[in-house]
Amino acid sequence: MRELIEYIAKSIVEKPDEVEVTEEDDEDQIVFHLKVAEEDMGRVIGKQGRIANAMRTLLKVAAIRRGERAILEIG
């Protein structure tokens, strides 16, 4: 799932080498933290958060297929 987030983010931003995805295990879910360059933040979030919501939806689908719960935090 981490690779999925990283792939999507790197294909959107202008500075793909600054994309960083960290993973944190919470009690019953996995929290992914996505960090990008400051000037690429708008590209990752998108107009009215559409791209961010689409990435979260894809992550949730991938997590459900594995029988897990996952959350994406961008910042």
mmJSON file of the N, C-alpha and C atoms, coordinates in Angstrom:
{"data_MODEL":{"atom_site":{
"group_PDB":["ATOM","ATOM","ATOM","ATOM","ATOM","ATOM","ATOM","ATOM","ATOM","ATOM","ATOM","ATOM","ATOM","ATOM","ATOM","ATOM","ATOM","ATOM","ATOM","ATOM","ATOM","ATOM","ATOM","ATOM","ATOM","ATOM","ATOM","ATOM","ATOM","ATOM","ATOM","ATOM","ATOM","ATOM","ATOM","ATOM","ATOM","ATOM","ATOM","ATOM","ATOM","ATOM","ATOM","ATOM","ATOM","ATOM","ATOM","ATOM","ATOM","ATOM","ATOM","ATOM","ATOM","ATOM","ATOM","ATOM","ATOM","ATOM","ATOM","ATOM","ATOM","ATOM","ATOM","ATOM","ATOM","ATOM","ATOM","ATOM","ATOM","ATOM","ATOM","ATOM","ATOM","ATOM","ATOM","ATOM","ATOM","ATOM","ATOM","ATOM","ATOM","ATOM","ATOM","ATOM","ATOM","ATOM","ATOM","ATOM","ATOM","ATOM","ATOM","ATOM","ATOM","ATOM","ATOM","ATOM","ATOM","ATOM","ATOM","ATOM","ATOM","ATOM","ATOM","ATOM","ATOM","ATOM","ATOM","ATOM","ATOM","ATOM","ATOM","ATOM","ATOM","ATOM","ATOM","ATOM","ATOM","ATOM","ATOM","ATOM","ATOM","ATOM","ATOM","ATOM","ATOM","ATOM","ATOM","ATOM","ATOM","ATOM","ATOM","ATOM","ATOM","ATOM","ATOM","ATOM","ATOM","ATOM","ATOM","ATOM","ATOM","ATOM","ATOM","ATOM","ATOM","ATOM","ATOM","ATOM","ATOM","ATOM","ATOM","ATOM","ATOM","ATOM","ATOM","ATOM","ATOM","ATOM","ATOM","ATOM","ATOM","ATOM","ATOM","ATOM","ATOM","ATOM","ATOM","ATOM","ATOM","ATOM","ATOM","ATOM","ATOM","ATOM","ATOM","ATOM","ATOM","ATOM","ATOM","ATOM","ATOM","ATOM","ATOM","ATOM","ATOM","ATOM","ATOM","ATOM","ATOM","ATOM","ATOM","ATOM","ATOM","ATOM","ATOM","ATOM","ATOM","ATOM","ATOM","ATOM","ATOM","ATOM","ATOM","ATOM","ATOM","ATOM","ATOM","ATOM","ATOM","ATOM","ATOM","ATOM","ATOM","ATOM","ATOM","ATOM","ATOM","ATOM","ATOM","ATOM","ATOM","ATOM","ATOM","ATOM","ATOM"],
"id":[1,2,3,4,5,6,7,8,9,10,11,12,13,14,15,16,17,18,19,20,21,22,23,24,25,26,27,28,29,30,31,32,33,34,35,36,37,38,39,40,41,42,43,44,45,46,47,48,49,50,51,52,53,54,55,56,57,58,59,60,61,62,63,64,65,66,67,68,69,70,71,72,73,74,75,76,77,78,79,80,81,82,83,84,85,86,87,88,89,90,91,92,93,94,95,96,97,98,99,100,101,102,103,104,105,106,107,108,109,110,111,112,113,114,115,116,117,118,119,120,121,122,123,124,125,126,127,128,129,130,131,132,133,134,135,136,137,138,139,140,141,142,143,144,145,146,147,148,149,150,151,152,153,154,155,156,157,158,159,160,161,162,163,164,165,166,167,168,169,170,171,172,173,174,175,176,177,178,179,180,181,182,183,184,185,186,187,188,189,190,191,192,193,194,195,196,197,198,199,200,201,202,203,204,205,206,207,208,209,210,211,212,213,214,215,216,217,218,219,220,221,222,223,224,225],
"type_symbol":["N","C","C","N","C","C","N","C","C","N","C","C","N","C","C","N","C","C","N","C","C","N","C","C","N","C","C","N","C","C","N","C","C","N","C","C","N","C","C","N","C","C","N","C","C","N","C","C","N","C","C","N","C","C","N","C","C","N","C","C","N","C","C","N","C","C","N","C","C","N","C","C","N","C","C","N","C","C","N","C","C","N","C","C","N","C","C","N","C","C","N","C","C","N","C","C","N","C","C","N","C","C","N","C","C","N","C","C","N","C","C","N","C","C","N","C","C","N","C","C","N","C","C","N","C","C","N","C","C","N","C","C","N","C","C","N","C","C","N","C","C","N","C","C","N","C","C","N","C","C","N","C","C","N","C","C","N","C","C","N","C","C","N","C","C","N","C","C","N","C","C","N","C","C","N","C","C","N","C","C","N","C","C","N","C","C","N","C","C","N","C","C","N","C","C","N","C","C","N","C","C","N","C","C","N","C","C","N","C","C","N","C","C","N","C","C","N","C","C","N","C","C","N","C","C"],
"label_atom_id":["N","CA","C","N","CA","C","N","CA","C","N","CA","C","N","CA","C","N","CA","C","N","CA","C","N","CA","C","N","CA","C","N","CA","C","N","CA","C","N","CA","C","N","CA","C","N","CA","C","N","CA","C","N","CA","C","N","CA","C","N","CA","C","N","CA","C","N","CA","C","N","CA","C","N","CA","C","N","CA","C","N","CA","C","N","CA","C","N","CA","C","N","CA","C","N","CA","C","N","CA","C","N","CA","C","N","CA","C","N","CA","C","N","CA","C","N","CA","C","N","CA","C","N","CA","C","N","CA","C","N","CA","C","N","CA","C","N","CA","C","N","CA","C","N","CA","C","N","CA","C","N","CA","C","N","CA","C","N","CA","C","N","CA","C","N","CA","C","N","CA","C","N","CA","C","N","CA","C","N","CA","C","N","CA","C","N","CA","C","N","CA","C","N","CA","C","N","CA","C","N","CA","C","N","CA","C","N","CA","C","N","CA","C","N","CA","C","N","CA","C","N","CA","C","N","CA","C","N","CA","C","N","CA","C","N","CA","C","N","CA","C","N","CA","C","N","CA","C","N","CA","C","N","CA","C","N","CA","C","N","CA","C"],
"label_alt_id":[null,null,null,null,null,null,null,null,null,null,null,null,null,null,null,null,null,null,null,null,null,null,null,null,null,null,null,null,null,null,null,null,null,null,null,null,null,null,null,null,null,null,null,null,null,null,null,null,null,null,null,null,null,null,null,null,null,null,null,null,null,null,null,null,null,null,null,null,null,null,null,null,null,null,null,null,null,null,null,null,null,null,null,null,null,null,null,null,null,null,null,null,null,null,null,null,null,null,null,null,null,null,null,null,null,null,null,null,null,null,null,null,null,null,null,null,null,null,null,null,null,null,null,null,null,null,null,null,null,null,null,null,null,null,null,null,null,null,null,null,null,null,null,null,null,null,null,null,null,null,null,null,null,null,null,null,null,null,null,null,null,null,null,null,null,null,null,null,null,null,null,null,null,null,null,null,null,null,null,null,null,null,null,null,null,null,null,null,null,null,null,null,null,null,null,null,null,null,null,null,null,null,null,null,null,null,null,null,null,null,null,null,null,null,null,null,null,null,null,null,null,null,null,null,null],
"label_comp_id":["MET","MET","MET","ARG","ARG","ARG","GLU","GLU","GLU","LEU","LEU","LEU","ILE","ILE","ILE","GLU","GLU","GLU","TYR","TYR","TYR","ILE","ILE","ILE","ALA","ALA","ALA","LYS","LYS","LYS","SER","SER","SER","ILE","ILE","ILE","VAL","VAL","VAL","GLU","GLU","GLU","LYS","LYS","LYS","PRO","PRO","PRO","ASP","ASP","ASP","GLU","GLU","GLU","VAL","VAL","VAL","GLU","GLU","GLU","VAL","VAL","VAL","THR","THR","THR","GLU","GLU","GLU","GLU","GLU","GLU","ASP","ASP","ASP","ASP","ASP","ASP","GLU","GLU","GLU","ASP","ASP","ASP","GLN","GLN","GLN","ILE","ILE","ILE","VAL","VAL","VAL","PHE","PHE","PHE","HIS","HIS","HIS","LEU","LEU","LEU","LYS","LYS","LYS","VAL","VAL","VAL","ALA","ALA","ALA","GLU","GLU","GLU","GLU","GLU","GLU","ASP","ASP","ASP","MET","MET","MET","GLY","GLY","GLY","ARG","ARG","ARG","VAL","VAL","VAL","ILE","ILE","ILE","GLY","GLY","GLY","LYS","LYS","LYS","GLN","GLN","GLN","GLY","GLY","GLY","ARG","ARG","ARG","ILE","ILE","ILE","ALA","ALA","ALA","ASN","ASN","ASN","ALA","ALA","ALA","MET","MET","MET","ARG","ARG","ARG","THR","THR","THR","LEU","LEU","LEU","LEU","LEU","LEU","LYS","LYS","LYS","VAL","VAL","VAL","ALA","ALA","ALA","ALA","ALA","ALA","ILE","ILE","ILE","ARG","ARG","ARG","ARG","ARG","ARG","GLY","GLY","GLY","GLU","GLU","GLU","ARG","ARG","ARG","ALA","ALA","ALA","ILE","ILE","ILE","LEU","LEU","LEU","GLU","GLU","GLU","ILE","ILE","ILE","GLY","GLY","GLY"],
"label_asym_id":["A","A","A","A","A","A","A","A","A","A","A","A","A","A","A","A","A","A","A","A","A","A","A","A","A","A","A","A","A","A","A","A","A","A","A","A","A","A","A","A","A","A","A","A","A","A","A","A","A","A","A","A","A","A","A","A","A","A","A","A","A","A","A","A","A","A","A","A","A","A","A","A","A","A","A","A","A","A","A","A","A","A","A","A","A","A","A","A","A","A","A","A","A","A","A","A","A","A","A","A","A","A","A","A","A","A","A","A","A","A","A","A","A","A","A","A","A","A","A","A","A","A","A","A","A","A","A","A","A","A","A","A","A","A","A","A","A","A","A","A","A","A","A","A","A","A","A","A","A","A","A","A","A","A","A","A","A","A","A","A","A","A","A","A","A","A","A","A","A","A","A","A","A","A","A","A","A","A","A","A","A","A","A","A","A","A","A","A","A","A","A","A","A","A","A","A","A","A","A","A","A","A","A","A","A","A","A","A","A","A","A","A","A","A","A","A","A","A","A","A","A","A","A","A","A"],
"label_entity_id":["1","1","1","1","1","1","1","1","1","1","1","1","1","1","1","1","1","1","1","1","1","1","1","1","1","1","1","1","1","1","1","1","1","1","1","1","1","1","1","1","1","1","1","1","1","1","1","1","1","1","1","1","1","1","1","1","1","1","1","1","1","1","1","1","1","1","1","1","1","1","1","1","1","1","1","1","1","1","1","1","1","1","1","1","1","1","1","1","1","1","1","1","1","1","1","1","1","1","1","1","1","1","1","1","1","1","1","1","1","1","1","1","1","1","1","1","1","1","1","1","1","1","1","1","1","1","1","1","1","1","1","1","1","1","1","1","1","1","1","1","1","1","1","1","1","1","1","1","1","1","1","1","1","1","1","1","1","1","1","1","1","1","1","1","1","1","1","1","1","1","1","1","1","1","1","1","1","1","1","1","1","1","1","1","1","1","1","1","1","1","1","1","1","1","1","1","1","1","1","1","1","1","1","1","1","1","1","1","1","1","1","1","1","1","1","1","1","1","1","1","1","1","1","1","1"],
"label_seq_id":[1,1,1,2,2,2,3,3,3,4,4,4,5,5,5,6,6,6,7,7,7,8,8,8,9,9,9,10,10,10,11,11,11,12,12,12,13,13,13,14,14,14,15,15,15,16,16,16,17,17,17,18,18,18,19,19,19,20,20,20,21,21,21,22,22,22,23,23,23,24,24,24,25,25,25,26,26,26,27,27,27,28,28,28,29,29,29,30,30,30,31,31,31,32,32,32,33,33,33,34,34,34,35,35,35,36,36,36,37,37,37,38,38,38,39,39,39,40,40,40,41,41,41,42,42,42,43,43,43,44,44,44,45,45,45,46,46,46,47,47,47,48,48,48,49,49,49,50,50,50,51,51,51,52,52,52,53,53,53,54,54,54,55,55,55,56,56,56,57,57,57,58,58,58,59,59,59,60,60,60,61,61,61,62,62,62,63,63,63,64,64,64,65,65,65,66,66,66,67,67,67,68,68,68,69,69,69,70,70,70,71,71,71,72,72,72,73,73,73,74,74,74,75,75,75],
"pdbx_PDB_ins_code":[null,null,null,null,null,null,null,null,null,null,null,null,null,null,null,null,null,null,null,null,null,null,null,null,null,null,null,null,null,null,null,null,null,null,null,null,null,null,null,null,null,null,null,null,null,null,null,null,null,null,null,null,null,null,null,null,null,null,null,null,null,null,null,null,null,null,null,null,null,null,null,null,null,null,null,null,null,null,null,null,null,null,null,null,null,null,null,null,null,null,null,null,null,null,null,null,null,null,null,null,null,null,null,null,null,null,null,null,null,null,null,null,null,null,null,null,null,null,null,null,null,null,null,null,null,null,null,null,null,null,null,null,null,null,null,null,null,null,null,null,null,null,null,null,null,null,null,null,null,null,null,null,null,null,null,null,null,null,null,null,null,null,null,null,null,null,null,null,null,null,null,null,null,null,null,null,null,null,null,null,null,null,null,null,null,null,null,null,null,null,null,null,null,null,null,null,null,null,null,null,null,null,null,null,null,null,null,null,null,null,null,null,null,null,null,null,null,null,null,null,null,null,null,null,null],
"Cartn_x":[0.823,0.0,0.87,1.993,2.909,3.411,3.693,4.18,3.123,1.854,0.76,0.717,0.777,0.754,1.964,3.114,4.353,4.305,3.807,3.712,2.783,1.613,0.653,1.236,1.809,2.35,3.501,4.391,5.543,5.129,4.033,3.603,2.84,2.444,1.715,2.649,3.621,4.446,5.546,6.141,7.263,8.608,8.648,9.881,9.66,9.69,9.402,10.431,11.648,12.663,12.386,11.478,11.146,9.897,9.339,8.167,8.624,7.966,8.325,7.049,6.97,5.81,6.294,5.733,6.064,4.818,5.05,3.967,3.993,2.827,2.736,1.588,1.875,0.834,0.133,-1.16,-1.992,-2.601,-3.542,-4.132,-4.775,-5.709,-6.435,-6.352,-5.429,-5.313,-3.879,-3.605,-2.289,-2.447,-1.589,-1.623,-0.415,-0.688,0.369,0.495,1.723,1.999,2.717,2.144,2.723,3.284,4.578,5.23,5.762,5.479,5.977,6.568,7.208,7.769,6.631,6.931,5.921,5.211,5.959,5.348,4.513,4.661,3.867,2.633,2.468,1.35,0.003,-0.124,-1.375,-1.69,-0.656,-0.862,-1.376,-0.875,-1.278,-2.691,-3.03,-4.361,-5.403,-5.094,-6.02,-7.11,-7.898,-8.993,-10.049,-10.373,-11.351,-11.01,-9.736,-9.282,-9.619,-9.902,-10.334,-9.248,-8.026,-6.944,-6.636,-6.612,-6.356,-7.449,-8.695,-9.785,-9.707,-9.309,-9.165,-8.046,-6.941,-5.845,-6.291,-7.055,-7.557,-8.511,-9.336,-10.27,-9.525,-8.525,-7.731,-7.007,-6.507,-5.822,-6.793,-7.991,-8.98,-9.377,-9.53,-9.877,-8.762,-7.521,-6.389,-6.312,-6.601,-6.556,-7.677,-8.86,-9.994,-9.724,-9.086,-8.752,-7.795,-7.008,-6.079,-6.691,-7.887,-8.533,-8.018,-7.551,-7.002,-7.744,-7.393,-7.897,-6.691,-6.833,-5.711,-6.214,-5.378,-5.678,-4.484,-4.764,-3.705,-3.755,-2.641,-2.504,-1.471,-1.853,-0.98,-0.528,0.77,1.238,2.691],
"Cartn_y":[-1.189,0.0,1.256,1.146,2.285,2.621,1.571,1.766,2.439,2.12,2.73,4.235,4.648,6.076,6.778,6.16,6.743,6.892,5.887,5.93,7.045,7.149,8.182,9.564,9.767,11.08,11.472,10.542,10.862,11.195,10.623,10.924,12.244,12.815,14.082,15.278,15.156,16.3,16.609,17.805,18.209,17.807,17.565,17.142,15.765,14.711,13.369,12.844,13.393,12.927,13.392,14.354,14.85,14.2,13.235,12.523,11.523,11.563,10.668,10.109,8.8,8.135,7.33,7.632,6.87,6.124,5.052,4.162,4.029,4.122,4.035,3.087,2.084,1.153,1.709,1.937,2.351,1.087,1.224,0.062,-0.894,-0.404,-1.27,-0.799,0.102,0.64,1.063,1.27,1.738,3.18,4.051,5.463,5.74,6.234,6.609,8.126,8.611,10.049,10.362,11.246,11.638,13.045,13.181,14.491,14.772,15.976,16.416,17.808,18.307,19.656,20.664,21.77,22.796,23.271,23.459,23.956,22.885,21.622,20.541,20.184,20.807,20.477,20.693,21.764,22.048,21.003,20.486,19.442,18.155,17.816,16.573,16.7,17.863,18.051,18.229,19.027,19.224,20.235,20.577,21.522,20.891,21.595,21.166,19.801,19.432,18.188,16.933,17.077,15.93,14.88,15.307,14.333,13.629,14.385,13.783,12.776,13.114,12.189,10.946,11.107,9.951,9.035,9.616,8.802,8.056,8.725,8.068,6.927,7.131,6.09,4.87,5.098,3.978,3.239,3.976,3.357,2.508,3.022,2.263,0.98,1.047,-0.149,-1.187,-0.746,-1.668,-2.275,-1.484,-1.977,-2.984,-2.706,-3.612,-4.958,-4.922,-6.182,-7.028,-6.387,-7.104,-7.399,-6.904,-7.103,-6.17,-4.996,-4.022,-2.698,-1.75,-0.392,0.535,1.551,2.45,3.88,4.824,6.245,6.946,7.952,8.741,10.161,10.61,11.991,12.687,13.852,14.615,15.863,16.099,17.298,17.274],
"Cartn_z":[0.0,0.0,0.0,0.676,0.715,-0.697,-1.459,-2.828,-3.699,-3.463,-4.216,-3.991,-2.743,-2.411,-3.009,-2.865,-3.374,-4.896,-5.582,-7.046,-7.51,-6.897,-7.288,-7.03,-5.857,-5.501,-6.419,-6.712,-7.559,-8.984,-9.457,-10.815,-10.901,-9.774,-9.766,-9.582,-8.702,-8.297,-9.306,-9.153,-10.004,-9.411,-8.109,-7.441,-6.816,-7.633,-7.105,-6.112,-6.128,-5.187,-3.761,-3.57,-2.235,-1.653,-2.358,-1.858,-0.805,0.353,1.445,2.068,2.147,2.74,3.933,5.098,6.3,6.761,7.457,7.878,9.392,10.007,11.462,11.818,12.617,13.044,14.272,14.134,15.255,15.848,16.738,17.384,16.373,15.586,14.667,13.216,12.931,11.579,11.285,10.014,9.583,9.121,9.6,9.227,8.339,7.138,6.207,6.202,6.326,6.298,4.987,4.207,2.923,3.05,2.745,2.757,1.364,0.878,-0.429,-0.258,-1.313,-1.276,-1.105,-0.473,-0.183,-1.447,-2.53,-3.768,-4.485,-4.1,-4.696,-3.873,-2.741,-1.863,-2.554,-3.298,-4.006,-5.057,-5.697,-6.712,-6.078,-4.92,-4.262,-3.691,-3.179,-2.603,-3.708,-4.705,-5.821,-5.494,-6.501,-6.3,-5.407,-4.346,-3.355,-2.773,-2.781,-2.183,-2.973,-4.247,-5.05,-5.219,-5.472,-5.664,-4.341,-3.257,-1.944,-1.596,-1.861,-1.579,-2.452,-3.701,-4.592,-4.094,-3.642,-3.111,-1.856,-0.999,0.215,-0.125,-1.137,-1.554,-2.08,-2.926,-3.443,-2.32,-1.356,-0.221,0.594,0.831,1.596,0.879,-0.437,-1.207,-1.106,-1.251,-1.148,0.256,1.273,2.648,2.907,2.409,2.604,1.943,0.787,0.099,0.92,1.769,2.646,4.013,4.251,5.542,6.618,6.224,7.163,7.026,7.887,7.798,7.642,6.772,6.527,6.384,6.807,6.74,6.096,5.271,4.638,5.192,5.731,6.202,5.302,4.798,3.92,4.64,4.668,5.335,5.622],
"occupancy":[1.0,1.0,1.0,1.0,1.0,1.0,1.0,1.0,1.0,1.0,1.0,1.0,1.0,1.0,1.0,1.0,1.0,1.0,1.0,1.0,1.0,1.0,1.0,1.0,1.0,1.0,1.0,1.0,1.0,1.0,1.0,1.0,1.0,1.0,1.0,1.0,1.0,1.0,1.0,1.0,1.0,1.0,1.0,1.0,1.0,1.0,1.0,1.0,1.0,1.0,1.0,1.0,1.0,1.0,1.0,1.0,1.0,1.0,1.0,1.0,1.0,1.0,1.0,1.0,1.0,1.0,1.0,1.0,1.0,1.0,1.0,1.0,1.0,1.0,1.0,1.0,1.0,1.0,1.0,1.0,1.0,1.0,1.0,1.0,1.0,1.0,1.0,1.0,1.0,1.0,1.0,1.0,1.0,1.0,1.0,1.0,1.0,1.0,1.0,1.0,1.0,1.0,1.0,1.0,1.0,1.0,1.0,1.0,1.0,1.0,1.0,1.0,1.0,1.0,1.0,1.0,1.0,1.0,1.0,1.0,1.0,1.0,1.0,1.0,1.0,1.0,1.0,1.0,1.0,1.0,1.0,1.0,1.0,1.0,1.0,1.0,1.0,1.0,1.0,1.0,1.0,1.0,1.0,1.0,1.0,1.0,1.0,1.0,1.0,1.0,1.0,1.0,1.0,1.0,1.0,1.0,1.0,1.0,1.0,1.0,1.0,1.0,1.0,1.0,1.0,1.0,1.0,1.0,1.0,1.0,1.0,1.0,1.0,1.0,1.0,1.0,1.0,1.0,1.0,1.0,1.0,1.0,1.0,1.0,1.0,1.0,1.0,1.0,1.0,1.0,1.0,1.0,1.0,1.0,1.0,1.0,1.0,1.0,1.0,1.0,1.0,1.0,1.0,1.0,1.0,1.0,1.0,1.0,1.0,1.0,1.0,1.0,1.0,1.0,1.0,1.0,1.0,1.0,1.0,1.0,1.0,1.0,1.0,1.0,1.0],
"B_iso_or_equiv":[0.0,0.0,0.0,0.0,0.0,0.0,0.0,0.0,0.0,0.0,0.0,0.0,0.0,0.0,0.0,0.0,0.0,0.0,0.0,0.0,0.0,0.0,0.0,0.0,0.0,0.0,0.0,0.0,0.0,0.0,0.0,0.0,0.0,0.0,0.0,0.0,0.0,0.0,0.0,0.0,0.0,0.0,0.0,0.0,0.0,0.0,0.0,0.0,0.0,0.0,0.0,0.0,0.0,0.0,0.0,0.0,0.0,0.0,0.0,0.0,0.0,0.0,0.0,0.0,0.0,0.0,0.0,0.0,0.0,0.0,0.0,0.0,0.0,0.0,0.0,0.0,0.0,0.0,0.0,0.0,0.0,0.0,0.0,0.0,0.0,0.0,0.0,0.0,0.0,0.0,0.0,0.0,0.0,0.0,0.0,0.0,0.0,0.0,0.0,0.0,0.0,0.0,0.0,0.0,0.0,0.0,0.0,0.0,0.0,0.0,0.0,0.0,0.0,0.0,0.0,0.0,0.0,0.0,0.0,0.0,0.0,0.0,0.0,0.0,0.0,0.0,0.0,0.0,0.0,0.0,0.0,0.0,0.0,0.0,0.0,0.0,0.0,0.0,0.0,0.0,0.0,0.0,0.0,0.0,0.0,0.0,0.0,0.0,0.0,0.0,0.0,0.0,0.0,0.0,0.0,0.0,0.0,0.0,0.0,0.0,0.0,0.0,0.0,0.0,0.0,0.0,0.0,0.0,0.0,0.0,0.0,0.0,0.0,0.0,0.0,0.0,0.0,0.0,0.0,0.0,0.0,0.0,0.0,0.0,0.0,0.0,0.0,0.0,0.0,0.0,0.0,0.0,0.0,0.0,0.0,0.0,0.0,0.0,0.0,0.0,0.0,0.0,0.0,0.0,0.0,0.0,0.0,0.0,0.0,0.0,0.0,0.0,0.0,0.0,0.0,0.0,0.0,0.0,0.0,0.0,0.0,0.0,0.0,0.0,0.0],
"pdbx_formal_charge":[null,null,null,null,null,null,null,null,null,null,null,null,null,null,null,null,null,null,null,null,null,null,null,null,null,null,null,null,null,null,null,null,null,null,null,null,null,null,null,null,null,null,null,null,null,null,null,null,null,null,null,null,null,null,null,null,null,null,null,null,null,null,null,null,null,null,null,null,null,null,null,null,null,null,null,null,null,null,null,null,null,null,null,null,null,null,null,null,null,null,null,null,null,null,null,null,null,null,null,null,null,null,null,null,null,null,null,null,null,null,null,null,null,null,null,null,null,null,null,null,null,null,null,null,null,null,null,null,null,null,null,null,null,null,null,null,null,null,null,null,null,null,null,null,null,null,null,null,null,null,null,null,null,null,null,null,null,null,null,null,null,null,null,null,null,null,null,null,null,null,null,null,null,null,null,null,null,null,null,null,null,null,null,null,null,null,null,null,null,null,null,null,null,null,null,null,null,null,null,null,null,null,null,null,null,null,null,null,null,null,null,null,null,null,null,null,null,null,null,null,null,null,null,null,null],
"auth_seq_id":[1,1,1,2,2,2,3,3,3,4,4,4,5,5,5,6,6,6,7,7,7,8,8,8,9,9,9,10,10,10,11,11,11,12,12,12,13,13,13,14,14,14,15,15,15,16,16,16,17,17,17,18,18,18,19,19,19,20,20,20,21,21,21,22,22,22,23,23,23,24,24,24,25,25,25,26,26,26,27,27,27,28,28,28,29,29,29,30,30,30,31,31,31,32,32,32,33,33,33,34,34,34,35,35,35,36,36,36,37,37,37,38,38,38,39,39,39,40,40,40,41,41,41,42,42,42,43,43,43,44,44,44,45,45,45,46,46,46,47,47,47,48,48,48,49,49,49,50,50,50,51,51,51,52,52,52,53,53,53,54,54,54,55,55,55,56,56,56,57,57,57,58,58,58,59,59,59,60,60,60,61,61,61,62,62,62,63,63,63,64,64,64,65,65,65,66,66,66,67,67,67,68,68,68,69,69,69,70,70,70,71,71,71,72,72,72,73,73,73,74,74,74,75,75,75],
"auth_comp_id":["MET","MET","MET","ARG","ARG","ARG","GLU","GLU","GLU","LEU","LEU","LEU","ILE","ILE","ILE","GLU","GLU","GLU","TYR","TYR","TYR","ILE","ILE","ILE","ALA","ALA","ALA","LYS","LYS","LYS","SER","SER","SER","ILE","ILE","ILE","VAL","VAL","VAL","GLU","GLU","GLU","LYS","LYS","LYS","PRO","PRO","PRO","ASP","ASP","ASP","GLU","GLU","GLU","VAL","VAL","VAL","GLU","GLU","GLU","VAL","VAL","VAL","THR","THR","THR","GLU","GLU","GLU","GLU","GLU","GLU","ASP","ASP","ASP","ASP","ASP","ASP","GLU","GLU","GLU","ASP","ASP","ASP","GLN","GLN","GLN","ILE","ILE","ILE","VAL","VAL","VAL","PHE","PHE","PHE","HIS","HIS","HIS","LEU","LEU","LEU","LYS","LYS","LYS","VAL","VAL","VAL","ALA","ALA","ALA","GLU","GLU","GLU","GLU","GLU","GLU","ASP","ASP","ASP","MET","MET","MET","GLY","GLY","GLY","ARG","ARG","ARG","VAL","VAL","VAL","ILE","ILE","ILE","GLY","GLY","GLY","LYS","LYS","LYS","GLN","GLN","GLN","GLY","GLY","GLY","ARG","ARG","ARG","ILE","ILE","ILE","ALA","ALA","ALA","ASN","ASN","ASN","ALA","ALA","ALA","MET","MET","MET","ARG","ARG","ARG","THR","THR","THR","LEU","LEU","LEU","LEU","LEU","LEU","LYS","LYS","LYS","VAL","VAL","VAL","ALA","ALA","ALA","ALA","ALA","ALA","ILE","ILE","ILE","ARG","ARG","ARG","ARG","ARG","ARG","GLY","GLY","GLY","GLU","GLU","GLU","ARG","ARG","ARG","ALA","ALA","ALA","ILE","ILE","ILE","LEU","LEU","LEU","GLU","GLU","GLU","ILE","ILE","ILE","GLY","GLY","GLY"],
"auth_asym_id":["A","A","A","A","A","A","A","A","A","A","A","A","A","A","A","A","A","A","A","A","A","A","A","A","A","A","A","A","A","A","A","A","A","A","A","A","A","A","A","A","A","A","A","A","A","A","A","A","A","A","A","A","A","A","A","A","A","A","A","A","A","A","A","A","A","A","A","A","A","A","A","A","A","A","A","A","A","A","A","A","A","A","A","A","A","A","A","A","A","A","A","A","A","A","A","A","A","A","A","A","A","A","A","A","A","A","A","A","A","A","A","A","A","A","A","A","A","A","A","A","A","A","A","A","A","A","A","A","A","A","A","A","A","A","A","A","A","A","A","A","A","A","A","A","A","A","A","A","A","A","A","A","A","A","A","A","A","A","A","A","A","A","A","A","A","A","A","A","A","A","A","A","A","A","A","A","A","A","A","A","A","A","A","A","A","A","A","A","A","A","A","A","A","A","A","A","A","A","A","A","A","A","A","A","A","A","A","A","A","A","A","A","A","A","A","A","A","A","A","A","A","A","A","A","A"],
"auth_atom_id":["N","CA","C","N","CA","C","N","CA","C","N","CA","C","N","CA","C","N","CA","C","N","CA","C","N","CA","C","N","CA","C","N","CA","C","N","CA","C","N","CA","C","N","CA","C","N","CA","C","N","CA","C","N","CA","C","N","CA","C","N","CA","C","N","CA","C","N","CA","C","N","CA","C","N","CA","C","N","CA","C","N","CA","C","N","CA","C","N","CA","C","N","CA","C","N","CA","C","N","CA","C","N","CA","C","N","CA","C","N","CA","C","N","CA","C","N","CA","C","N","CA","C","N","CA","C","N","CA","C","N","CA","C","N","CA","C","N","CA","C","N","CA","C","N","CA","C","N","CA","C","N","CA","C","N","CA","C","N","CA","C","N","CA","C","N","CA","C","N","CA","C","N","CA","C","N","CA","C","N","CA","C","N","CA","C","N","CA","C","N","CA","C","N","CA","C","N","CA","C","N","CA","C","N","CA","C","N","CA","C","N","CA","C","N","CA","C","N","CA","C","N","CA","C","N","CA","C","N","CA","C","N","CA","C","N","CA","C","N","CA","C","N","CA","C","N","CA","C","N","CA","C","N","CA","C","N","CA","C","N","CA","C"],
"pdbx_PDB_model_num":[1,1,1,1,1,1,1,1,1,1,1,1,1,1,1,1,1,1,1,1,1,1,1,1,1,1,1,1,1,1,1,1,1,1,1,1,1,1,1,1,1,1,1,1,1,1,1,1,1,1,1,1,1,1,1,1,1,1,1,1,1,1,1,1,1,1,1,1,1,1,1,1,1,1,1,1,1,1,1,1,1,1,1,1,1,1,1,1,1,1,1,1,1,1,1,1,1,1,1,1,1,1,1,1,1,1,1,1,1,1,1,1,1,1,1,1,1,1,1,1,1,1,1,1,1,1,1,1,1,1,1,1,1,1,1,1,1,1,1,1,1,1,1,1,1,1,1,1,1,1,1,1,1,1,1,1,1,1,1,1,1,1,1,1,1,1,1,1,1,1,1,1,1,1,1,1,1,1,1,1,1,1,1,1,1,1,1,1,1,1,1,1,1,1,1,1,1,1,1,1,1,1,1,1,1,1,1,1,1,1,1,1,1,1,1,1,1,1,1,1,1,1,1,1,1]
}}}
